[in-house]
């Protein structure tokens, strides 16, 4: 198409193609990025004017999954349109946001919206990496003030070797799922899940991934050099003399405020140790109040004082805290650089839940409650990656009271979804298999107090809850947030352990690491710098391990291992395997058999295609009855076995006895007693309970029984019940019976319930 620009390169064995100029022409910029057959459209639009009354950088990143991209029509009978974003969509959008945000000027107040739309997915190349690259490419030609481009890559480990941008199939066998975003030298974002990956190996994987970003970044630069970039015309307003004078007054006012802050902030912040968040808030308020008093004494009006305080105080606080940490190793609360705040853990806190854990680190406090359910309660997922089920879920809530605020509850936020997913990723490698613990597990973390990394608090509280619930996790998991103090030019920096409130400012980072005593299970990094060098990443991993081991000791001192017994209020599940070919026998025609078991025993039953049966019930006796019922249905009957069962059908020459549910055998009249019985009906009736032994199973699978030689039947023989007097019959009729039998007159019966 005319005006369409196409740029391609070979990247890690596949073609990466960027196209622009054809689609979404009214956006500031629009590109499609294709990798394999996965295609993502990225658009960028920046508002023409600044938004009044906004005290933050208004960047919006939206990732939209379109089911048509995978050739899927929504499974709902009533709703076919895509609805609210899936958790996966929200997490992908957050990942891209964290990658691109640090390279914007955060003083800008113009809305910028980046929208990523999946157009095609090939089930091999994950659309999250393609979307990240598309966002970088679109921003690079949007005219926005952005210091890109950057690249993104996924790194896995297979057979002790790094695999870059592994396919979905390869990821199933990888011990690491790492996404790195940044330049070739600096890291801007990390998202990782691992199976106890060692710190040194994780560090190598991050650096190895960064080295492979060069072809992507070079391709985006080539595109930007050859495509006309939209210019955002800044209309300079003509100012009259009074307005010009007012601008000068503001500049002088800010200089006056900055000068006072430079002389006084340190004295207020560091004249004592502020142990609590409330104390630090009061210190910040004291700075604002004293600056206000000073400006008032200088004859500055109320509106101008408010303007000056809003523009200067937070920046001055960030600058002073950074300086003290780097130059004097001093923190506002008096801790050393690697100190963790006070740690507390508890499990015996709720009376009827299946399991609970309470974890506190300083003023961050999280309560996690564990709930166990049947396998049938697993969450069904429908998305671009197909349909699946999820038996382990972690949900995170962040109410306003946890930070001493008031706001309406509007449902789950993007932040809640992200924090919940991080803790879930941290714990997932340590969760038992469904064969070992066939429950659906839901953990809910309630943030009761927040001051620094409540998601890591949720990870620790969830470990406590799992162990308290008796979930046999392989090892305890803990997490910590590592921060950074740095100068804008990165000429000097200091990594710090366990960041809180005032330490999470400009020039910082939030480097969250979770794991066991033996390795890392998850990482999530975002930064407020223009990127981290390799030395910072390495030091962050080291400090995180040291802190993690300290936290793990607090957890294991509280509860050394998972409880052996489940809560008396938790359901009991028994799991076992049956021959998959016999599943139909357990289910029965139209579900008749399995529904009868469920109704009689008051249980839930789930059967997997591989023959795994899971019986769940709150009543142990009912569950045991259901298990035996199913096992009896599928078991093989062998010659010599003895059964006691009801007579279910009478024939002229014998009787059918139920051996197992839906499984019968026949006792010939000649096998009913040690004497000759005339007619079967003279000896037993339908509904009688008798004991039989399996005499043989013929080549057609028919079970032939005998009642002879069994003491349980002696009472039937005392009075020689049914004995034939004279004539032929009983044993004397054997020849006739065999003739009928061989001629097919004996009804053929399939003893397997269909």
Secondary structure, DSSP 8 states (H G I E B T S, - for coil): -TT-EEEEEEETTEEEEEEESSS-TTSSEEEEEEETTEEEEEEEEE-SS--TT--S--EEEEEE--GGGGT-----SS--S--S--HHHHHHHHHHHHHHGGGB-TT--S-EEEEEEEEE--SSS-HHHHHHHHHHHHHHTS--SB----EEEEEEEETTEEEES--HHHHHT-SEEEEEEE-SS-EEEEEEEEEEE-HHHHHHHHHHHHHTTHHHHHHHHHHHHHS-------------HHHHHHHHHHHHHHHHHHHHHHHHHHHHHTSS---SHHHHHHHHHHHHHHHHHHHHHTT--HHHHHHHHHHHHHHHHHHHHHHIIIII---TT---TT----EEEE-TT-SSSSEEEEEEETTEEEEEEEEEE-GGG-EEEEETTEEEEESEEEEEEE-GGGGT------S--HHHHHHHHHHHHHHHTTS--TTTS--EEEEEEEEEE-SS-HHHHHHHHHHHHHHHHT---SS--EEEEEEEEE-TT-SSEEEEES--GGGSSTT-EEEEEEEETTEEEEEEEEESSS-B-HHHHHHHHHHHHHHHHHHHHHHHHH-SS--SS--TTS-EEEEEE--GGGHHHHH-GGGHHHHHHHHHHT-EEEE-TTSEEEEEES-HHHHHHHHHHHHHHH----TT-EEEEEEEEE-SSEEEEEEETTEEEEEEGGGSSSS-BS-HHHH--TT-EEEEEEEEE-TTS-EEEE-TT-GGGHHHHTTTTTB--SSS-GGGGHHHHHHHHHTT-S-----S--
